[in-house]
Amino acid sequence: MVAVIKVAGQQFKVEKDQTLYVPHVEGKAGDKVDLEVLLVDADGKLSAGPSVKAKVKAEIVDQVKGDTVIAYKQKRRKGFHKKKGHRTAYTKIKVTSIA
């Protein structure tokens, strides 16, 4: 069984026991979360939109940060330069059931 879920405006195609990184979701490691289901494929039978009855349950494995992204600006011959960076927060989840 395959499902398409929506987390923080992004869509992911998931299967049971799959581990993936999603945008930051509140919670601690070990917490259970229910995810919004957009589409389900159960043995060739598709259901989408309001007719979806399935629920996707996941467990938070860890809260992690992504790689450093650096934004650098400079104007030539003016002595102006600005350097900023950030690390995006992600949540590592494991899909426990699609039912």
C-alpha positions, 0 to 999 in steps of 0.5 A: 500500500502506497500513500501520498501525504502532506507535511508543511506544504510538501508532499511525500510518497510513503510506504510502511516502515519507510524512513524519511526527512520532512520539514520540522514537526513539533515533538520529541523522539518517540512521539507518534504523529498522524499525517494528512493523507491526500491519496492512497493506492491499495492494490490498484484501487486509488482513492483521493480527495475527501473519499480517502478513509486511510490514516498514516501514522508515523513515529518521530525518530529524531530532530536534525538540522540540514547542511549549512546554506550560505548567502553571500553578497558583495558590491565590487569596488565599494568595500561592501560584503555581507555573509549570512548562513542558516541550517534548516530544521528537519524531522526524521520520521518512520511510517509505522502504519497505513490503514 
